[in-house]
Amino acid sequence: MTYYTYILRCADGSLYTGITTDIQKRMAEHFGKTEKCAKYTRSHTAEKLEAVWKSEGRSAASKLEYRIKQLTRKQKQKLIDENDMTALKEMIVDDYQRINFEI
């Protein structure tokens, strides 16, 4: 099954990282502040989808999410701007494909 790992920018400038199998539905939940949106994006309004990576399987997506959450803000911004995955040490970056996704 295909999973997506994504980074959202919130109104306060903070970055939120998550995973999903249905990116369209998940973005509707975050941006619509539905009851299924993350607690974080309920209080930090999601404004923009910054980046999305596609991977096969929950395990790979979860590993990428975990590693992204460990990055500094500067490293996350570089990942968003340049798709520079060098900060994700020890990960097999070939397992992830950055995709363009418009809401």
trRosetta pair geometry for C-beta under 8 A, 3 or more apart (Angstrom, degrees):
i j d omega theta_ij theta_ji phi_ij phi_ji
1 21 6.2 -23 158 -129 118 123
1 56 7.5 133 71 -159 34 62
1 57 6.7 99 58 -91 72 41
1 58 7.5 19 75 -37 113 81
2 21 6.9 116 87 -148 63 74
2 54 6.0 -18 -166 -164 109 101
2 55 7.5 144 -154 77 62 33
2 56 6.3 -46 -100 -103 56 56
3 19 5.7 7 174 -175 115 110
3 20 7.1 158 -158 83 73 27
3 21 5.7 -53 -105 -90 64 65
3 54 7.5 146 80 -156 43 52
3 55 5.5 -27 67 69 91 84
3 56 7.4 117 20 -143 84 10
3 57 6.4 -57 3 87 120 20
3 58 5.7 129 -63 -92 152 45
3 60 7.0 157 54 72 124 89
3 61 3.5 -85 117 -42 135 150
4 19 6.6 159 84 -154 49 60
4 20 5.4 -20 60 64 98 77
4 21 7.3 146 13 -110 85 17
4 23 4.6 -3 51 -70 167 109
4 26 7.8 -165 73 34 122 146
4 52 5.5 -15 -169 -166 114 102
4 53 6.9 150 -156 75 60 44
4 54 5.8 -29 -99 -98 74 60
4 55 7.7 152 -94 22 27 73
4 61 6.9 39 59 -127 13 130
4 99 7.9 -73 -124 40 107 125
5 17 7.0 9 179 -174 91 96
5 18 7.5 -174 -149 98 56 33
5 19 5.1 -27 -97 -96 67 84
5 52 7.3 151 78 -156 45 51
5 53 4.8 -12 57 58 95 99
5 55 6.7 24 -7 6 105 118
5 61 4.9 179 -54 -156 97 80
5 64 4.5 -125 -21 97 172 123
5 65 5.1 -147 -134 -63 115 81
5 68 7.0 156 162 -5 127 144
5 96 7.4 -38 35 -134 124 124
6 17 7.0 174 89 -146 45 55
6 18 6.0 -16 59 63 88 75
6 19 7.5 151 14 -96 75 33
6 20 7.2 -14 7 19 119 104
6 23 6.7 124 -53 -130 140 104
6 26 7.6 153 28 105 145 135
6 49 6.3 -41 -173 -151 125 98
6 50 7.9 134 178 53 77 70
6 51 6.7 173 -149 90 57 54
6 52 4.7 -11 -102 -103 92 75
6 53 7.6 -170 -74 22 47 64
7 15 5.6 -9 -171 -172 105 109
7 16 7.1 151 -157 77 53 44
7 17 5.2 -21 -99 -95 73 78
7 49 7.8 117 81 -166 51 55
7 50 4.6 -49 98 64 99 113
7 51 4.7 23 37 47 107 93
7 68 6.8 -133 -76 176 111 145
7 76 6.8 163 -138 -172 150 108
7 79 7.6 115 -22 102 158 116
7 80 6.2 -105 83 -86 146 106
8 15 7.0 152 77 -158 47 55
8 16 4.5 -14 58 59 101 98
8 17 7.8 -170 19 -74 72 31
8 18 7.5 6 -2 14 109 105
8 30 6.2 -131 -93 169 163 156
8 41 6.8 14 91 -99 155 126
8 46 4.7 -34 172 -138 140 107
8 47 7.7 134 173 43 91 53
8 48 6.9 153 -161 81 65 44
8 49 5.9 -41 -105 -104 74 51
8 50 6.5 161 -119 4 17 92
9 13 7.0 -25 -170 -145 97 33
9 14 7.6 153 -156 82 53 37
9 15 6.0 -31 -100 -100 59 70
9 46 7.7 107 76 -155 39 61
9 47 5.6 -52 98 63 84 98
9 48 4.5 -1 50 58 106 97
9 50 5.2 92 -27 -51 97 117
10 13 7.0 -35 74 37 73 17
10 14 4.7 -7 45 62 120 85
10 15 7.3 -157 5 -80 88 20
10 16 6.1 75 -41 -16 111 109
10 40 8.0 -105 -71 146 148 93
10 41 6.7 -150 -99 -119 114 72
10 44 4.0 11 -174 149 157 100
10 45 6.0 127 -163 74 85 44
10 46 5.7 -58 -102 -95 72 41
10 47 6.1 114 -153 3 22 92
11 44 6.7 -164 38 -178 82 61
11 45 4.2 29 -12 66 124 102
11 46 7.9 -32 -24 2 79 5
11 47 5.2 124 -72 -46 61 120
12 44 5.6 -77 22 -143 115 97
12 45 8.0 114 -13 40 80 76
14 44 5.5 -38 55 -172 129 149
15 50 7.1 -40 -131 16 104 152
15 73 7.0 153 12 -130 124 79
15 76 5.4 171 75 145 168 150
16 30 7.9 175 89 -141 144 134
16 38 6.8 169 -175 70 140 151
16 40 5.5 158 -116 112 127 133
16 41 5.8 -73 -6 -67 177 97
16 44 7.0 155 -51 89 123 126
16 46 6.9 -74 37 -97 137 98
17 65 5.5 160 141 -148 111 77
17 68 4.7 169 -131 105 161 127
17 69 5.5 -140 56 -68 137 82
18 26 7.2 -163 108 175 130 136
18 38 6.4 -140 -81 -52 143 142
18 65 6.7 20 -147 -129 16 128
19 58 7.4 109 140 -144 146 69
19 61 4.3 111 -138 149 134 118
19 62 6.2 -71 -14 -77 163 56
19 64 7.9 117 -86 69 114 97
19 65 5.0 -83 -40 -54 107 140
20 23 5.8 139 83 -84 122 49
20 25 7.4 -164 175 72 138 90
20 26 3.8 -83 -97 -48 168 154
22 25 4.0 19 121 27 121 117
22 26 6.0 145 88 -21 69 89
23 26 5.7 -58 -140 40 30 110
23 27 6.2 30 161 -20 66 106
23 52 6.3 36 -131 -138 147 142
23 101 6.0 -59 138 -160 149 157
24 27 6.2 -58 -150 35 24 107
24 28 6.6 26 152 -19 61 107
24 103 7.8 149 -128 -127 64 70
25 28 5.7 -56 -153 34 32 114
25 29 6.6 33 150 -20 65 104
26 29 5.5 -51 -153 33 35 114
26 30 6.5 31 152 -15 67 104
27 30 5.7 -53 -145 40 35 109
27 31 5.8 18 163 -4 71 113
27 49 6.1 -31 -117 -67 126 132
27 103 5.3 -137 148 -112 150 119
28 31 6.4 -59 -130 49 24 99
28 32 5.4 10 169 -5 62 124
28 34 7.4 26 128 -10 77 131
29 32 6.2 -63 -127 50 16 100
29 34 4.8 -81 -138 44 66 115
29 36 4.6 -68 -142 89 132 98
29 37 4.5 174 150 -76 83 72
30 33 7.6 11 173 -70 28 45
30 37 4.9 130 -99 -134 39 109
30 38 6.8 8 -104 17 91 91
30 41 4.7 -36 -147 143 88 164
30 46 4.3 25 154 7 107 164
31 46 5.4 -96 -82 86 59 116
31 103 7.2 107 -25 -176 158 155
32 37 7.1 -172 71 -52 68 127
33 37 5.5 -80 -134 22 34 155
33 41 7.2 -147 -101 126 71 88
33 42 5.7 106 -148 -121 93 65
33 45 7.4 -42 -68 -119 120 78
34 37 5.4 124 52 -23 63 93
37 41 5.1 -99 165 82 114 113
37 42 5.6 142 94 -64 112 83
37 46 7.7 -135 -159 -4 131 128
38 41 4.7 79 61 14 93 98
38 42 7.0 -145 95 -14 48 84
39 42 5.6 -52 -154 24 33 119
39 43 7.1 7 158 1 64 105
40 43 6.6 -78 -161 46 29 91
40 44 5.7 -26 165 32 72 113
41 44 6.0 -69 -114 70 36 77
41 45 7.1 63 -174 -133 68 19
41 46 4.6 5 -152 -40 119 105
49 52 6.8 6 169 -45 117 105
49 101 6.5 -67 128 90 145 105
49 103 5.9 132 5 -35 131 118
50 80 4.7 -34 160 -134 121 126
51 79 6.9 -125 34 129 172 89
51 80 5.0 -140 -31 -119 127 70
51 83 7.6 163 -138 -92 132 78
51 98 6.5 -46 -167 -142 100 111
52 98 7.0 120 81 -157 51 63
52 99 5.3 -49 96 63 103 87
52 100 7.8 120 49 -128 109 8
52 101 4.7 17 22 10 152 132
53 64 6.2 -113 81 163 142 159
53 96 4.4 4 177 -175 130 110
53 97 6.5 145 -159 70 73 34
53 98 5.2 -45 -97 -92 77 57
53 99 7.0 137 -120 8 26 80
54 96 7.2 146 67 -158 43 58
54 97 4.9 -24 57 65 95 93
54 98 7.9 158 12 -106 75 10
54 99 5.2 49 -19 -20 111 127
55 60 4.0 -143 158 113 135 122
55 61 4.9 180 61 -67 122 74
55 64 6.5 168 -25 -8 152 141
55 95 5.7 39 -135 145 108 87
55 96 5.1 -34 -75 -101 105 71
55 97 7.5 160 -73 19 55 71
56 60 6.3 52 66 29 52 147
56 95 7.5 -107 34 -167 84 87
57 60 5.0 87 73 10 94 101
57 61 7.0 -167 98 -3 50 91
58 61 5.7 -64 -148 43 34 109
58 62 5.8 33 158 -21 71 111
59 62 5.9 -58 -145 37 26 110
59 63 6.4 27 156 -21 62 106
60 63 5.8 -54 -149 33 30 112
60 64 6.6 27 154 -16 63 105
60 95 5.2 -132 -148 154 131 130
60 96 7.2 -176 162 -70 112 84
61 64 5.8 -56 -151 37 31 109
61 65 6.3 34 151 -20 66 107
62 65 5.5 -51 -145 36 33 114
62 66 6.2 37 155 -22 65 105
63 66 5.7 -53 -148 35 30 114
63 67 6.4 26 155 -16 64 107
63 91 6.7 154 139 -122 115 112
64 67 5.9 -57 -146 38 31 108
64 68 6.2 32 156 -20 66 107
64 88 7.4 -2 -133 -144 70 145
64 91 7.0 98 -94 -155 70 151
64 96 5.8 110 -95 -87 145 142
65 68 5.9 -57 -148 36 28 111
65 69 6.4 27 155 -19 63 108
66 69 5.9 -60 -152 35 28 111
66 70 6.8 25 151 -20 62 107
67 70 5.7 -57 -155 32 35 113
67 71 7.2 48 148 -36 63 96
67 88 4.8 69 148 -137 141 93
67 91 5.9 -41 -61 -52 170 140
68 71 5.7 -43 -161 9 40 118
68 76 6.6 82 -171 -111 85 95
68 79 7.0 -161 -126 114 96 171
68 88 7.4 -16 -68 -93 61 112
71 75 3.9 -127 -173 92 109 123
71 76 4.9 141 102 -56 125 78
71 79 6.9 21 158 -17 174 137
71 87 5.5 70 -117 134 115 137
71 88 7.7 -45 -67 -74 119 72
72 75 4.6 96 51 7 77 102
72 76 7.0 -138 94 -5 41 86
73 76 5.6 -54 -149 36 32 113
73 77 6.4 33 153 -21 65 104
74 77 5.8 -53 -150 34 30 112
74 78 6.6 30 151 -18 63 105
75 78 5.6 -53 -149 36 34 112
75 79 6.4 39 150 -22 65 104
75 87 4.3 135 -161 -138 123 170
76 79 5.4 -52 -150 34 33 116
76 80 6.4 34 151 -18 65 104
77 80 5.6 -52 -149 37 34 112
77 81 6.0 23 157 -12 68 112
78 81 5.9 -57 -135 45 29 105
78 82 5.6 -27 -178 33 67 112
78 84 4.8 -45 147 51 100 127
78 87 7.1 109 77 -17 124 134
79 82 7.4 -68 -110 58 12 72
79 83 6.7 33 -170 -124 51 26
79 84 5.9 -107 -91 60 46 68
79 85 6.7 72 -125 -87 94 54
79 87 6.7 -89 -62 42 107 124
79 88 7.9 81 -105 -35 127 108
81 84 7.8 -4 73 4 79 103
83 98 5.1 -93 -123 -15 128 163
84 87 7.0 66 119 -4 91 95
85 88 4.8 -39 -176 27 81 119
85 91 7.3 -95 168 76 114 121
85 93 4.5 124 114 -124 149 138
85 96 7.5 156 -111 70 154 129
86 89 7.7 25 166 -69 52 65
88 91 4.5 -37 143 28 105 133
88 93 6.5 118 80 -84 126 103
91 95 7.6 -106 167 39 91 116
91 96 7.9 9 147 -3 125 126
92 95 4.9 73 97 -14 97 110
93 96 5.9 -65 -164 41 55 102
